[in-house]
Amino acid sequence: MLSRQPHSRRSFLRLGIGLIGLGLSAACAAPAPPAKPTTAAADPKPTLAPAKTQTLKVGHLTRQLGNLVPLYPQVGPPRGVNFEVTLFPDGAALLQALSSGDVLLAAPTKVQLVQAMQRGVDLAMVVGYAGGYAVYLTANGVRVQADDWNSVKSLAAEKRGRGESFKIGTPTGSLQHISLLQQLNAAGINPERDVEVVNLPFAEHVNVLGAGQVDMVGTLALFGAQALLQDRGTLFKHATNTPLKHFDVGFVTTRKLASERPSEIQAIVDAHFDAMKNIVDDPTHGLAREVAYTELPEAVVKRSYDFLTFDYRIDVEAIRGTEQAMRQTGLQKDDLSGKIGEYVDLQLLARSSGKTVEELSRW
C-alpha cells in the first residue's frame, strides 16, 4: 500500500533510530523471530583459538552482514575473542540492546548515527563497513534520461498538466529517502509539490515498480539488483557522487563502553579490522559467504555487489554531508555538525590497523 510521505521534522523524529534503511541482505528476510544468541557458522579452515579467549556479545539484524558473520570463528580467537551473535528483528531493539550494554557492537547507517546525535544517544562509530546502498530505478518505459533529474522535472511537469503525478517510492526516513530529498532539492524539484514521494517498504519495491504503480524507487542495492535481473526496472542512478557521498554503514559501540571496557572493545575492533581486511582482499569468498548465510540467489547477491564497496575506513565527510542534507531538507532543526567528532572514534581502529586517524577518516 502506497502512502504519501510526511516530511515534517516531528514525523521524522518519531521514527527514531529504529529506522533501518540499510542496504543489506536483512531487508528481504521474512519477519524475524525474537532476538536470540546464535553461533556463527565457521568459514573453511578457521584459525585455531589460543589457550585463553573471552566471549563477547555483538548484535546484528537477521540475515544481515552475511559476508562478515561467518568470519567470526576465524578472526575472533586470534584476537582473544569468541563472538556470541545475538540476532534482532529491527534496528530499534538492536540499538536499545547496545545502549544497555547487552551487546557491545552494532552496524547502523550514517542516517541513524545522525538521528542518535539529535536524540543525545550515546554512540561511537569505530569501524567502517560498506557504502553504495542508495540505488534509483525507474519503471520500464518511463521517459527520463539516466542520472538526469532535469528530465524527471520535465516529465513530472508534463504529468501534472494531465492531472497525474510522478510517483517515487522509498521508505520514510531511510538513507534512500534522505538521499532522494537532497537530490530533488538540488535539481529544483519540490518533493511536496512537483512529485509525489510515497512511503514504500523495500520489500515491495520490485513488484510495485514492475507493475508500474510508481515511476521510480529509491531502493537498496539488493532490491535494485533483483529488479534489474528480472527486467522490472531500469537503472536511473547509483547515488555515490552526491553530498551524502559513498560511505553508508559502519560499526558502532557506545562511548561509555569504550571508556569502561577498553580492552574488550579494542579486541572487538581488532577482530573486525581483520574481518574487513579479509572481505576487501578476497571478494570472491565474501560473495560465497553472503550467498550461503542469506540463502539468496547467487545472481542477485553478485549483482548487488556491483553497487557496494566494502572498507574498514569511515568517511567522516559522508556523515557530515548527510547531517547537512537532513537539516537542509527540514528533517531536523538543530545544526549537529559540531557533534560529529564526538560520534566517531578512530583511535581504536588506528591501533588495529597501524594507520593514522587522518588516513582512516576518508574514503
C-alpha positions in Angstrom: 0.0 0.0 0.0 1.3 3.4 -1.0 1.1 6.4 1.3 2.4 9.9 0.7 5.5 10.6 2.7 5.4 13.1 5.5 8.4 15.4 5.5 8.0 17.3 8.8 10.7 17.1 11.4 8.3 15.8 14.0 7.1 12.9 11.8 10.7 12.1 11.0 11.9 12.0 14.6 9.0 9.8 15.7 10.6 7.2 13.5 13.7 7.4 15.8 16.8 5.4 15.4 14.8 2.3 14.7 14.6 3.1 11.0 16.7 0.7 9.2 17.3 1.9 5.7 20.3 -0.5 5.5 21.4 -1.7 2.1 22.0 -5.2 3.5 20.5 -8.6 2.9 18.4 -8.4 6.0 15.8 -6.3 4.2 14.4 -9.3 2.2 14.2 -11.6 5.2 10.9 -12.9 6.5 9.6 -11.4 9.8 12.4 -12.2 12.3 12.0 -14.3 15.4 12.7 -12.7 18.8 16.3 -11.9 19.5 18.4 -14.9 20.5 22.1 -15.9 20.7 23.4 -17.8 17.8 26.7 -19.4 16.8 28.2 -18.1 13.6 29.0 -20.8 11.0 32.7 -21.3 10.6 34.5 -20.3 7.4 36.5 -23.1 5.9 39.7 -23.8 7.8 39.1 -21.4 10.8 42.2 -20.4 12.8 42.6 -22.3 16.0 41.8 -20.4 19.2 44.6 -19.5 21.6 44.6 -21.0 25.0 42.5 -18.2 26.6 39.7 -16.3 25.0 36.8 -14.2 26.2 33.2 -14.5 25.0 31.9 -11.1 23.9 28.4 -10.3 22.6 27.7 -8.4 19.4 24.3 -7.7 17.8 23.1 -7.8 14.2 19.8 -7.9 12.3 18.6 -11.2 11.0 20.3 -12.3 7.7 22.5 -9.2 7.7 26.3 -8.9 7.2 26.4 -12.3 5.5 29.9 -11.9 4.3 31.2 -11.0 7.8 29.4 -13.0 10.5 30.8 -16.4 9.1 34.3 -15.0 9.6 33.9 -14.6 13.3 35.3 -18.1 14.2 38.3 -17.3 12.1 39.1 -13.7 13.2 37.9 -13.7 16.8 40.1 -16.4 18.5 43.5 -14.9 17.3 42.4 -11.7 18.9 41.3 -13.5 22.1 37.6 -13.3 21.3 34.8 -15.8 20.9 31.9 -13.9 19.4 28.4 -14.5 20.6 26.0 -13.1 18.0 22.5 -12.0 19.0 20.0 -11.5 16.2 17.4 -8.8 16.4 14.2 -8.2 14.4 14.7 -4.5 14.0 17.1 -1.6 14.5 15.3 -0.1 17.5 15.7 -3.3 19.5 19.3 -3.7 18.4 20.3 -0.2 19.4 18.5 -0.4 22.7 20.5 -3.6 23.5 23.7 -1.7 22.6 22.7 1.3 24.8 22.0 -1.0 27.8 25.3 -2.9 27.3 23.7 -6.2 26.4 25.7 -6.2 23.2 28.9 -4.4 22.5 28.7 -3.6 18.8 26.0 -2.9 16.1 26.0 -1.7 12.5 23.7 1.3 11.8 23.7 3.6 8.8 25.1 7.1 8.9 21.5 8.4 9.0 20.9 6.5 12.2 24.1 7.9 13.6 22.8 11.5 12.9 19.5 10.6 14.5 21.4 9.4 17.5 23.1 12.8 17.7 19.7 14.5 17.5 18.4 12.4 20.4 21.5 12.5 22.5 22.0 8.7 22.3 25.5 7.6 23.3 27.1 6.0 20.2 30.6 6.0 18.7 31.3 4.7 15.2 34.6 2.8 15.4 35.0 0.7 12.2 33.7 1.1 8.6 31.7 -1.5 6.7 30.3 -0.5 3.4 28.6 2.0 1.1 26.8 2.3 -2.2 23.3 1.2 -1.0 21.3 4.1 -2.5 20.1 3.0 -5.9 17.4 4.6 -8.0 15.4 2.7 -10.6 12.6 3.8 -13.0 9.8 1.7 -14.2 10.4 0.4 -17.7 9.1 2.8 -20.3 9.4 5.9 -18.1 10.8 8.6 -20.4 13.7 10.0 -18.4 17.4 10.1 -19.1 19.7 8.2 -16.7 21.1 10.4 -13.9 19.3 13.4 -15.3 17.0 15.0 -12.7 16.0 17.7 -15.2 14.4 15.1 -17.3 12.5 13.9 -14.2 11.4 17.6 -13.6 10.2 17.9 -17.2 8.2 14.6 -17.1 6.7 15.4 -13.7 5.5 18.8 -15.1 4.0 17.1 -18.1 2.2 14.6 -15.9 0.8 17.3 -13.6 -0.6 19.0 -16.7 -2.6 15.8 -17.3 -3.7 15.7 -13.7 -1.3 12.9 -12.9 1.7 12.7 -10.6 5.3 11.4 -10.9 5.4 8.9 -8.1 8.6 8.0 -6.3 8.5 5.2 -3.7 11.0 4.8 -0.8 10.7 4.1 2.9 10.2 7.3 5.0 13.3 8.3 6.9 15.6 5.8 5.3 19.0 6.5 3.9 17.5 6.4 0.4 14.8 8.9 1.4 17.3 11.4 2.7 19.4 11.0 -0.5 16.3 11.4 -2.7 15.2 14.6 -1.0 18.6 16.1 -1.3 18.8 15.3 -5.0 15.3 16.6 -5.7 16.0 19.9 -3.9 19.4 20.3 -5.7 17.6 19.9 -9.0 14.9 22.5 -8.1 12.2 19.8 -7.7 9.8 20.4 -4.8 9.2 17.0 -3.3 5.8 18.0 -1.9 4.5 19.9 -5.0 6.3 18.8 -8.1 6.4 15.0 -7.5 4.7 12.6 -5.2 7.0 10.8 -2.7 5.3 7.8 -1.3 6.2 5.6 1.7 7.0 2.2 0.1 8.8 -0.6 2.1 11.8 -2.0 0.4 10.3 -5.5 0.2 7.5 -4.1 -2.1 9.8 -2.3 -4.5 10.4 -4.9 -7.1 6.7 -5.8 -7.6 5.3 -2.3 -7.4 7.9 -1.0 -9.8 7.3 -3.9 -12.2 3.6 -3.2 -12.1 4.1 0.4 -13.0 2.4 1.6 -9.8 5.3 4.1 -9.3 7.6 5.8 -11.7 10.7 5.4 -9.6 12.0 3.8 -6.4 14.9 4.8 -4.2 15.9 1.3 -3.1 18.6 -0.9 -1.6 21.3 -2.3 -3.7 19.9 -5.8 -3.2 16.4 -5.0 -4.4 17.8 -2.9 -7.2 19.7 -5.9 -8.3 16.7 -8.1 -8.1 14.6 -5.7 -10.2 17.3 -5.4 -12.9 17.8 -9.1 -13.1 14.0 -9.6 -13.5 13.8 -6.8 -16.0 11.3 -5.0 -13.8 13.0 -1.6 -13.9 15.8 0.5 -15.4 18.8 1.9 -13.6 18.4 5.7 -13.2 21.2 6.5 -10.7 23.6 4.8 -8.3 23.9 7.7 -5.8 27.6 7.9 -5.0 28.5 11.4 -6.2 26.2 13.5 -4.1 26.9 15.4 -0.8 26.0 12.2 1.1 28.9 10.5 -0.7 29.5 6.8 -0.9 30.1 5.6 2.7 26.8 4.4 4.3 27.2 1.8 7.1 29.7 1.4 10.0 30.1 -0.5 13.3 29.2 1.4 16.5 29.7 0.9 20.1 29.0 3.4 22.9 31.4 5.9 24.3 30.5 4.6 27.8 31.5 1.0 26.8 34.7 2.2 25.1 35.6 4.0 28.3 34.6 1.4 30.9 35.7 -1.8 28.9 38.5 -0.6 26.7 40.4 -3.9 26.3 37.2 -5.7 25.3 36.2 -3.0 22.8 39.7 -2.9 21.4 39.7 -6.7 20.9 36.4 -6.4 19.0 37.7 -3.6 16.8 40.9 -5.6 16.2 38.9 -8.6 15.0 36.5 -6.5 12.8 39.5 -4.9 11.2 40.9 -8.4 10.4 37.5 -9.4 9.0 37.1 -6.3 6.9 40.6 -6.8 5.5 39.6 -10.3 4.5 36.4 -9.0 2.9 38.2 -6.3 0.9 41.1 -8.5 -0.1 39.1 -11.6 -1.0 35.7 -10.6 -2.5 35.1 -13.9 -4.2 34.9 -15.8 -0.9 32.9 -12.9 0.6 30.3 -13.4 -2.1 30.1 -17.1 -1.4 29.7 -16.5 2.3 26.9 -14.0 1.7 25.0 -16.5 -0.5 25.4 -19.3 2.0 24.5 -17.2 5.0 21.4 -15.4 3.5 20.3 -18.2 1.2 19.7 -15.7 -1.5 20.2 -16.4 -5.2 23.9 -16.0 -6.2 23.0 -13.9 -9.2 21.1 -11.4 -7.0 23.9 -11.1 -4.5 26.5 -10.8 -7.2 24.6 -8.0 -9.0 24.1 -6.2 -5.7 27.9 -6.4 -5.1 28.3 -4.4 -8.3 26.9 -1.4 -6.3 28.6 -2.0 -3.0 32.0 -1.0 -1.7 33.4 -2.6 1.5 36.0 -0.7 3.5 37.1 -0.6 7.2 37.6 3.2 7.0 34.9 5.7 8.0 34.3 8.6 5.6 33.6 11.4 8.1 32.7 13.8 5.2 29.9 11.4 4.2 28.4 11.7 7.7 28.8 15.5 7.6 27.1 15.7 4.2 24.3 13.5 5.5 23.7 15.7 8.5 23.7 18.8 6.4 21.2 17.2 3.9 18.9 16.2 6.8 19.0 19.8 8.1 18.5 21.5 4.7 15.6 19.2 3.7 13.8 20.1 7.0 14.1 16.6 8.6 16.0 18.0 11.6 16.2 21.5 13.0 19.4 21.6 15.0 22.9 22.1 13.5 24.7 19.0 14.6 27.8 19.4 12.5 29.9 20.2 15.6 29.0 16.9 17.3 30.2 14.6 14.5 33.6 14.3 16.0 32.1 13.1 19.3 30.3 10.2 17.5 33.2 8.9 15.5 36.2 7.4 17.4 39.0 6.2 15.1 41.7 5.8 17.8 40.8 2.1 18.3 41.0 1.4 14.6 44.2 3.3 14.3 45.7 0.9 16.9 44.3 -2.1 15.0 45.5 -1.0 11.5 48.7 0.9 12.2 47.3 3.8 10.2 46.7 7.4 11.3 43.3 8.7 12.2 43.5 11.1 9.2 44.1 8.1 6.9 41.1 6.3 8.3 38.7 9.2 8.2 38.2 9.4 4.5 37.4 7.1 1.6 
